[in-house]
Amino acid sequence: MSSFKVLVVDDSPFMRKVFSDFISADPSFEVVATAANGMEAVERTIELAPDVITMDLEMPAMNGLEALKRIMALRPTPVIMLSAVTDNGTRDTIRALQYGAVDFIRKPDRSVKLDIRLVGEQLREKLHVAVEMARSGNYRMLPAVEEKPDKQEEEPQAIVPGERFPEPPAAAEPPQGEPERPSLAADPPASPNGTDRSGGPTAESPPKKPDPLRKKPAKSEPPPEDGLPRPAADGQSAPLVPKLAKPAPSARTARDDRTGLLKEPPRSRSVQQPERPLAKRPPPAEPAGGAGRKTKEAPAGNSAFEHLVAIGTSTGGPRALHEVLTNLPADFPAPVLIVQHMPPKFTQSLAQRLDSFSEIRVCEAQDGETVLSGTAYIAPGGKHMLLAKDPSSSAYRIVLSDEEPRSGHRPSVDKLFESLLGCKGLKRHIVVMTGMGSDGAKGMKALREDGAETTIAEAEQTCVVYGMPRSAVELGAASHVLRLQEIAPALVREVSARNK
């Protein structure tokens, strides 16, 4: 069996040696080269075509973020980031995940004497996952999230004369006649063919900077004739999108023949939107102490909501959450509870970054806080998040728990979903998106049997890793299978039409 080629990138000779030794100790891997900065990393990637790259964030000449963007534009390759547990480190790590990095590990910190052997074991495990996904075709490199103007962010570093690699090509225009992804913010007509799936990332933005919430679609493989994903476990073709048993629809709540979800009657525009007008996005502002952050007033949410959305995700989740949350309007009449598998501190940076792009408020959940509509709550890393009814009022509150990890995860998607069982006073909409493993499948199955309105699994065509959604589909937990760009519009339609 041939070894997988690994490129190790770090400005510290000591760390290059340590990580190279740990990687080489596994016969499945061969360290084909090392690089001391981002420029060398791009050159080595083009010359040697490694199977996977480990990339430090802070380096001279060209930092890890800029190198990542160039690599994903020139030769898309799975990249695992080495992140320092600092405020800047966690923020840059979240950005790297949205630029296209497959995962990250926390870099050993000499000041707190982290177990470097444990870090090495985690790195080897993530390397195996990365190469397995890449070789099996279960890993998809989606277009990177485009940046908002950021006054405090450094300008991309110029390439010194004599560089040996070309400039990244401009992003290609979508093929003529191929529609762009659906959006709820006055985007072009929705695409029924999942054009958000990508065989490679988009290049850096051309001089005319596009809307930061818009991504150009990449080519996708043709779907089955009926446009629906099919299970592959038993080799039999069977639809994964049965219609929910609901009363006969009215003209206003007609269902889509393909997905079984509510749709609106024909309108002058082809983009399906709720009847009420969407809130206009405020211009981005940058308060002190938060690069790229926008000023957002306290939410005008209501604690007496009738609907609740719960989302579980893991590997590939930051970009998937970006797609869903940024397409929810500011007056979305339901709270959104989110479990993203991620260590402590990183979930706070994830919440802050998603908040800066979204119309709804996005925050890291706090123990005991009242849950409000129009707000997304991300479970803190290292804590289970549960929903509980306030015994002294009709409100619901967040409960954070230090209970033992579930299936190796804390926070656990199953733990969140199980806390929603018995909440018959709420119309529950459950979503499982990209990620390794099966967390969330059993909880979703129990909620479907408990009368949840909607249970959605992300379709394989758009998953970065088709693990958690596959488990939900195979268990019979998912009543609907939707591509990533279809999830937010479906939630808006379901919640709006049933919000009576």
C-alpha positions as CSV (number, residue, x, y, z in Angstrom):
1,M,0.0,0.0,0.0
2,S,1.4,3.3,-1.0
3,S,1.8,6.0,1.6
4,F,-0.2,9.3,1.6
5,K,1.9,12.3,1.0
6,V,1.9,15.0,3.7
7,L,3.3,18.5,3.6
8,V,4.1,20.0,7.0
9,V,4.0,23.8,7.2
10,D,5.2,25.7,10.3
11,D,7.7,28.5,10.8
12,S,9.2,26.8,13.9
13,P,11.9,24.2,13.0
14,F,11.2,22.5,16.3
15,M,7.5,22.1,15.5
16,R,8.2,21.0,12.0
17,K,10.4,18.3,13.4
18,V,7.9,17.2,16.1
19,F,5.0,17.0,13.7
20,S,7.0,15.3,11.0
21,D,8.2,12.6,13.5
22,F,4.7,12.0,14.7
23,I,3.3,11.7,11.2
24,S,6.1,9.5,9.9
25,A,5.5,7.1,12.8
26,D,2.4,6.1,11.0
27,P,3.3,3.9,8.0
28,S,0.2,5.2,6.2
29,F,1.9,8.6,5.8
30,E,5.0,10.0,4.3
31,V,6.2,13.6,5.0
32,V,7.3,14.5,1.4
33,A,8.4,18.1,2.4
34,T,8.2,20.8,5.0
35,A,7.7,24.6,4.5
36,A,8.6,27.5,6.8
37,N,6.0,30.0,5.5
38,G,3.0,30.3,3.3
39,M,4.9,31.1,0.2
40,E,6.9,28.0,0.4
41,A,3.7,26.0,1.2
42,V,2.1,27.2,-2.0
43,E,5.2,26.3,-4.1
44,R,5.6,22.9,-2.5
45,T,1.9,22.1,-3.0
46,I,2.1,22.9,-6.7
47,E,5.4,21.0,-7.2
48,L,4.7,17.9,-5.1
49,A,0.9,17.5,-5.1
50,P,0.6,16.3,-1.5
51,D,-2.5,14.4,-0.4
52,V,-3.0,16.5,2.7
53,I,-1.3,19.5,4.3
54,T,-0.9,20.6,7.9
55,M,-0.8,24.4,8.1
56,D,0.3,26.7,10.9
57,L,-1.6,30.0,11.1
58,E,1.0,32.6,12.1
59,M,4.0,32.6,9.8
60,P,6.3,35.3,8.2
61,A,6.3,36.2,4.5
62,M,2.8,34.8,4.1
63,N,0.5,33.6,6.9
64,G,-1.5,30.4,6.9
65,L,-4.8,32.0,6.0
66,E,-3.4,33.6,2.8
67,A,-1.6,30.4,1.9
68,L,-4.8,28.4,2.4
69,K,-6.7,30.7,0.1
70,R,-4.1,30.4,-2.6
71,I,-3.8,26.7,-2.3
72,M,-7.6,26.3,-2.5
73,A,-7.6,28.5,-5.6
74,L,-4.6,26.9,-7.4
75,R,-4.6,23.2,-6.3
76,P,-7.5,22.3,-3.9
77,T,-6.0,20.0,-1.2
78,P,-7.4,18.9,2.2
79,V,-5.8,21.2,4.8
80,I,-5.7,20.7,8.6
81,M,-4.9,23.9,10.4
82,L,-2.7,24.1,13.5
83,S,-4.4,26.7,15.8
84,A,-3.2,28.5,18.9
85,V,-5.8,28.7,21.7
86,T,-5.8,32.5,21.7
87,D,-8.4,35.1,20.7
88,N,-6.7,35.7,17.4
89,G,-6.0,32.0,16.9
90,T,-9.6,31.0,17.4
91,R,-10.9,33.7,15.2
92,D,-8.5,32.9,12.4
93,T,-9.3,29.2,12.7
94,I,-13.0,29.8,12.1
95,R,-12.0,31.9,9.1
96,A,-9.8,29.1,7.8
97,L,-12.7,26.6,8.1
98,Q,-14.8,29.0,6.0
99,Y,-12.0,29.4,3.5
100,G,-11.8,25.7,2.9
101,A,-9.8,24.0,5.6
102,V,-11.2,20.5,6.4
103,D,-10.4,20.6,10.1
104,F,-8.0,21.9,12.8
105,I,-6.2,20.8,15.9
106,R,-5.0,22.9,18.8
107,K,-1.3,23.5,18.7
108,P,0.7,22.6,21.8
109,D,1.2,25.6,24.0
110,R,4.4,25.5,26.1
111,S,3.0,27.9,28.6
112,V,0.3,25.4,29.7
113,K,2.4,22.3,28.9
114,L,-0.3,20.6,26.7
115,D,0.4,16.9,26.1
116,I,2.2,17.0,22.8
117,R,1.7,13.2,22.4
118,L,-2.0,13.6,22.6
119,V,-1.8,16.4,20.0
120,G,0.2,14.1,17.8
121,E,-2.5,11.4,18.1
122,Q,-5.2,13.8,17.3
123,L,-3.3,15.0,14.2
124,R,-2.8,11.4,12.9
125,E,-6.5,10.7,13.4
126,K,-7.6,13.8,11.5
127,L,-5.1,13.0,8.7
128,H,-6.6,9.6,8.3
129,V,-10.1,11.1,8.2
130,A,-9.0,13.7,5.6
131,V,-7.3,11.3,3.2
132,E,-10.1,8.8,3.6
133,M,-12.7,11.4,2.7
134,A,-10.6,12.7,-0.2
135,R,-9.9,9.3,-1.7
136,S,-13.4,7.9,-1.2
137,G,-15.1,10.9,-2.8
138,N,-17.0,11.7,0.5
139,Y,-15.2,15.0,1.0
140,R,-16.3,18.0,-1.0
141,M,-14.5,21.3,-1.1
142,L,-17.3,23.9,-1.2
143,P,-16.8,27.5,-2.3
144,A,-15.2,29.6,0.4
145,V,-17.2,32.2,2.3
146,E,-16.5,35.6,0.9
147,E,-15.3,38.3,3.2
148,K,-17.0,41.4,4.2
149,P,-15.0,44.6,4.0
150,D,-12.9,44.6,7.1
151,K,-11.0,47.8,8.2
152,Q,-8.9,46.1,10.7
153,E,-8.0,43.1,8.6
154,E,-4.6,43.3,7.0
155,E,-4.4,43.5,3.2
156,P,-3.4,40.3,1.5
157,Q,0.4,40.2,1.4
158,A,2.0,40.9,-1.9
159,I,4.0,38.2,-3.6
160,V,7.7,39.1,-3.9
161,P,9.3,39.2,-7.4
162,G,10.5,35.8,-8.6
163,E,7.7,33.7,-7.2
164,R,7.4,30.4,-8.9
165,F,3.6,30.0,-8.9
166,P,0.9,31.8,-10.9
167,E,-1.6,34.2,-9.6
168,P,-4.9,32.6,-8.6
169,P,-7.3,32.7,-11.6
170,A,-10.4,34.9,-11.4
171,A,-13.6,33.1,-10.3
172,A,-15.3,31.6,-13.3
173,E,-18.7,32.8,-14.3
174,P,-21.5,30.2,-14.0
175,P,-22.3,28.4,-17.2
176,Q,-24.9,30.1,-19.3
177,G,-28.4,29.0,-18.3
178,E,-27.3,27.5,-15.0
179,P,-29.1,29.4,-12.1
180,E,-27.4,30.4,-8.9
181,R,-28.3,29.1,-5.5
182,P,-31.5,30.2,-3.8
183,S,-31.3,33.1,-1.4
184,L,-33.8,35.0,0.6
185,A,-32.1,38.3,0.2
186,A,-33.2,39.3,-3.3
187,D,-31.0,36.8,-5.1
188,P,-31.6,35.4,-8.6
189,P,-34.0,32.5,-9.0
190,A,-33.4,29.4,-6.9
191,S,-31.5,26.5,-8.4
192,P,-33.2,23.1,-8.3
193,N,-30.0,21.3,-9.3
194,G,-27.8,21.9,-6.3
195,T,-25.2,24.1,-8.1
196,D,-23.6,24.9,-4.7
197,R,-21.8,21.5,-4.8
198,S,-18.2,22.0,-5.8
199,G,-15.5,19.8,-7.1
200,G,-13.1,22.5,-6.1
201,P,-13.1,25.9,-4.4
202,T,-13.7,29.2,-6.0
203,A,-10.8,31.5,-6.8
204,E,-10.2,34.8,-5.1
205,S,-12.7,37.5,-5.8
206,P,-12.1,39.6,-8.9
207,P,-11.5,43.3,-8.6
208,K,-15.2,44.0,-8.6
209,K,-16.1,42.6,-5.2
210,P,-19.3,40.7,-5.1
211,D,-21.9,40.7,-2.4
212,P,-20.3,38.8,0.6
213,L,-23.3,36.6,1.0
214,R,-23.3,35.4,-2.6
215,K,-21.1,32.6,-3.9
216,K,-20.7,31.6,-7.5
217,P,-21.9,28.0,-8.1
218,A,-19.5,25.4,-9.3
219,K,-20.4,22.5,-11.6
220,S,-22.2,19.6,-10.0
221,E,-22.7,16.1,-11.0
222,P,-26.1,15.4,-12.6
223,P,-28.7,14.3,-10.0
224,P,-31.0,11.3,-10.5
225,E,-33.8,11.9,-13.0
226,D,-36.3,12.9,-10.3
227,G,-33.7,15.1,-8.6
228,L,-33.8,13.3,-5.3
229,P,-30.9,11.6,-3.3
230,R,-31.2,7.8,-3.1
231,P,-30.0,5.5,-0.3
232,A,-27.0,3.3,-1.2
233,A,-27.0,0.9,1.7
234,D,-29.0,-1.9,0.1
235,G,-28.5,-0.8,-3.6
236,Q,-32.3,-0.3,-4.0
237,S,-33.7,2.9,-5.3
238,A,-36.4,4.3,-3.0
239,P,-37.4,7.9,-2.5
240,L,-36.0,9.4,0.7
241,V,-38.6,12.3,0.8
242,P,-42.0,11.0,1.8
243,K,-44.6,13.6,2.3
244,L,-45.6,14.3,5.9
245,A,-49.2,13.4,6.9
246,K,-50.8,16.8,7.1
247,P,-54.3,18.1,6.3
248,A,-55.2,18.8,2.7
249,P,-53.2,21.9,1.7
250,S,-54.8,25.1,0.8
251,A,-53.8,27.3,-2.1
252,R,-51.5,29.2,0.2
253,T,-49.9,26.0,1.7
254,A,-49.5,23.8,-1.4
255,R,-46.7,21.3,-1.2
256,D,-43.7,20.8,-3.5
257,D,-44.2,17.6,-5.4
258,R,-40.5,16.8,-5.1
259,T,-39.7,17.5,-1.4
260,G,-43.1,17.4,0.2
261,L,-42.4,20.7,1.9
262,L,-44.7,23.7,1.9
263,K,-44.5,26.1,-1.0
264,E,-46.1,29.4,-1.9
265,P,-48.6,30.0,-4.8
266,P,-47.1,31.4,-8.0
267,R,-45.8,34.9,-7.7
268,S,-44.3,37.5,-10.0
269,R,-40.8,36.3,-8.8
270,S,-39.6,32.8,-9.0
271,V,-37.8,32.9,-5.7
272,Q,-40.1,31.4,-3.0
273,Q,-40.4,33.8,0.0
274,P,-42.8,34.3,2.9
275,E,-45.6,36.8,2.4
276,R,-44.2,39.3,4.8
277,P,-41.4,41.5,3.5
278,L,-37.9,40.6,4.6
279,A,-36.0,43.0,6.8
280,K,-33.3,44.9,5.0
281,R,-29.8,44.2,5.9
282,P,-28.2,47.0,7.8
283,P,-24.9,48.3,6.5
284,P,-21.9,46.7,8.2
285,A,-20.3,48.7,10.9
286,E,-17.2,48.0,12.9
287,P,-17.4,48.5,16.7
288,A,-14.2,48.8,18.7
289,G,-12.6,45.5,19.8
290,G,-14.1,43.3,17.1
291,A,-12.6,43.1,13.6
292,G,-15.2,42.8,10.9
293,R,-18.1,42.9,13.4
294,K,-21.3,44.8,12.6
295,T,-23.4,46.9,15.0
296,K,-26.5,44.9,15.9
297,E,-29.2,46.1,18.3
298,A,-30.6,43.9,21.0
299,P,-32.9,41.4,19.5
300,A,-36.6,42.1,19.5
301,G,-37.4,38.4,19.8
302,N,-40.3,37.0,21.6
303,S,-40.2,34.4,24.4
304,A,-43.7,33.2,23.5
305,F,-42.7,31.5,20.2
306,E,-44.6,28.6,18.7
307,H,-41.8,27.2,16.5
308,L,-38.3,26.0,17.3
309,V,-35.4,25.0,15.0
310,A,-32.7,22.6,16.2
311,I,-29.5,22.0,14.1
312,G,-26.7,19.5,14.5
313,T,-23.5,19.4,12.5
314,S,-19.8,18.6,12.7
315,T,-17.0,18.5,10.0
316,G,-17.9,21.2,7.4
317,G,-20.4,22.8,9.8
318,P,-19.1,26.3,9.9
319,R,-19.7,26.9,6.2
320,A,-23.0,25.0,6.3
321,L,-24.2,27.1,9.2
322,H,-23.2,30.2,7.3
323,E,-25.4,29.2,4.4
324,V,-28.4,28.5,6.6
325,L,-28.2,31.3,9.1
326,T,-27.4,34.1,6.6
327,N,-30.6,33.2,4.7
328,L,-32.9,33.6,7.7
329,P,-34.6,37.0,7.9
330,A,-34.2,39.2,11.0
331,D,-37.8,38.7,12.0
332,F,-37.6,34.8,11.8
333,P,-40.4,33.8,14.3
334,A,-38.4,31.0,16.0
335,P,-35.2,30.4,17.9
336,V,-32.5,28.2,16.5
337,L,-30.6,25.9,18.8
338,I,-27.2,24.7,17.3
339,V,-24.7,22.0,18.3
340,Q,-21.5,22.2,16.3
341,H,-18.8,19.8,17.4
342,M,-16.0,22.1,18.4
343,P,-13.7,22.6,21.4
344,P,-14.1,25.4,24.0
345,K,-13.4,29.0,23.0
346,F,-13.8,28.2,19.3
347,T,-17.6,28.2,19.5
348,Q,-17.5,31.7,20.8
349,S,-15.5,32.9,17.8
350,L,-17.8,30.9,15.5
351,A,-20.8,32.6,16.9
352,Q,-19.3,36.1,16.6
353,R,-18.3,35.5,13.0
354,L,-21.7,34.1,12.0
355,D,-23.4,37.0,13.8
356,S,-21.4,39.5,11.7
357,F,-22.9,38.0,8.5
358,S,-26.4,37.2,9.6
359,E,-29.6,39.2,10.0
360,I,-30.7,37.2,13.0
361,R,-28.7,37.4,16.2
362,V,-26.1,34.6,16.7
363,C,-24.5,34.0,20.1
364,E,-22.8,31.4,22.2
365,A,-25.5,30.1,24.6
366,Q,-25.3,30.9,28.3
367,D,-26.7,28.8,31.1
368,G,-30.1,30.0,32.2
369,E,-30.8,32.6,29.5
370,T,-34.3,33.0,28.2
371,V,-34.7,31.7,24.6
372,L,-36.0,34.2,22.1
373,S,-37.2,34.0,18.5
374,G,-35.0,35.5,15.9
375,T,-31.8,34.3,17.8
376,A,-29.5,31.4,17.1
377,Y,-27.8,29.8,20.1
378,I,-24.6,27.8,19.6
379,A,-23.7,25.3,22.3
380,P,-20.4,26.2,24.0
381,G,-17.5,23.8,23.3
382,G,-17.2,21.3,26.2
383,K,-20.8,21.7,27.4
384,H,-24.0,19.9,26.5
385,M,-26.9,22.3,25.7
386,L,-30.5,21.4,26.6
387,L,-33.8,23.2,26.4
388,A,-36.0,23.4,29.5
389,K,-39.3,25.0,30.3
390,D,-39.2,27.7,33.0
391,P,-41.5,26.5,35.7
392,S,-42.3,30.0,36.8
393,S,-43.5,31.2,33.3
394,S,-44.3,30.1,29.8
395,A,-40.7,30.8,28.6
396,Y,-38.0,28.3,27.7
397,R,-34.4,28.5,29.0
398,I,-31.0,27.2,28.0
399,V,-29.5,24.6,30.3
400,L,-25.8,23.9,30.0
401,S,-24.5,20.6,31.4
402,D,-21.1,19.0,32.2
403,E,-22.4,15.5,32.0
404,E,-20.2,12.9,30.4
405,P,-19.7,13.1,26.6
406,R,-22.2,11.2,24.5
407,S,-20.5,9.0,21.8
408,G,-17.3,11.0,22.4
409,H,-19.0,14.4,21.9
410,R,-19.7,17.2,24.3
411,P,-21.7,19.1,23.1
412,S,-23.8,16.2,21.7
413,V,-26.5,16.7,19.1
414,D,-28.4,13.7,20.5
415,K,-28.5,15.3,23.9
416,L,-30.0,18.5,22.5
417,F,-32.5,16.7,20.4
418,E,-33.6,14.5,23.4
419,S,-34.3,17.6,25.5
420,L,-36.9,18.6,22.9
421,L,-38.9,15.3,23.4
422,G,-42.3,16.0,25.0
423,C,-42.3,19.7,24.0
424,K,-45.7,19.2,22.3
425,G,-46.5,22.9,22.7
426,L,-43.8,23.7,20.1
427,K,-43.7,23.0,16.4
428,R,-40.2,21.5,16.2
429,H,-38.1,21.6,13.0
430,I,-35.0,19.4,13.2
431,V,-32.0,19.5,10.9
432,V,-28.8,17.3,10.7
433,M,-26.1,18.6,8.3
434,T,-22.6,17.6,7.3
435,G,-20.4,15.7,9.7
436,M,-18.5,12.5,10.6
437,G,-20.3,9.8,12.6
438,S,-23.9,9.4,13.6
439,D,-24.5,11.9,16.3
440,G,-28.1,13.3,16.1
441,A,-29.6,10.4,14.1
442,K,-31.2,8.6,17.2
443,G,-32.4,11.9,18.6
444,M,-33.9,12.9,15.3
445,K,-35.7,9.6,15.0
446,A,-37.2,9.9,18.5
447,L,-38.4,13.5,17.6
448,R,-40.0,12.3,14.4
449,E,-41.9,9.7,16.4
450,D,-42.8,12.3,19.0
451,G,-44.5,14.5,16.3
452,A,-41.9,16.9,15.1
453,E,-43.2,18.9,12.2
454,T,-40.1,18.6,10.0
455,T,-36.9,16.4,10.1
456,I,-34.4,17.4,7.5
457,A,-31.1,15.7,6.5
458,E,-28.7,17.4,4.3
459,A,-28.3,15.7,0.9
460,E,-25.1,13.9,0.0
461,Q,-24.6,16.2,-3.0
462,T,-23.7,19.2,-0.8
463,C,-22.3,17.6,2.4
464,V,-18.6,18.1,3.0
465,V,-18.8,14.8,4.9
466,Y,-21.8,12.6,4.4
467,G,-21.8,10.9,7.8
468,M,-24.3,12.3,10.2
469,P,-27.0,12.9,7.5
470,R,-26.4,9.4,6.1
471,S,-27.0,7.9,9.5
472,A,-30.2,9.8,9.9
473,V,-31.5,8.8,6.5
474,E,-30.6,5.1,7.0
475,L,-32.3,5.1,10.4
476,G,-35.5,6.5,8.9
477,A,-35.2,9.6,11.0
478,A,-35.3,12.1,8.1
479,S,-38.7,13.0,6.6
480,H,-36.9,15.2,4.0
481,V,-33.6,15.2,2.3
482,L,-32.5,18.6,1.0
483,R,-29.4,20.2,-0.5
484,L,-27.7,22.8,1.7
485,Q,-29.0,25.8,-0.2
486,E,-32.6,24.5,0.1
487,I,-32.6,24.2,3.9
488,A,-33.1,27.8,4.9
489,P,-35.8,28.6,2.4
490,A,-37.6,25.4,3.5
491,L,-37.4,26.4,7.2
492,V,-38.7,29.9,6.4
493,R,-41.7,28.6,4.4
494,E,-42.6,25.9,7.0
495,V,-42.4,28.2,10.0
496,S,-44.1,31.2,8.2
497,A,-47.0,29.1,6.8
498,R,-47.6,27.3,10.1
499,N,-47.1,30.4,12.3
500,K,-50.8,30.9,13.0
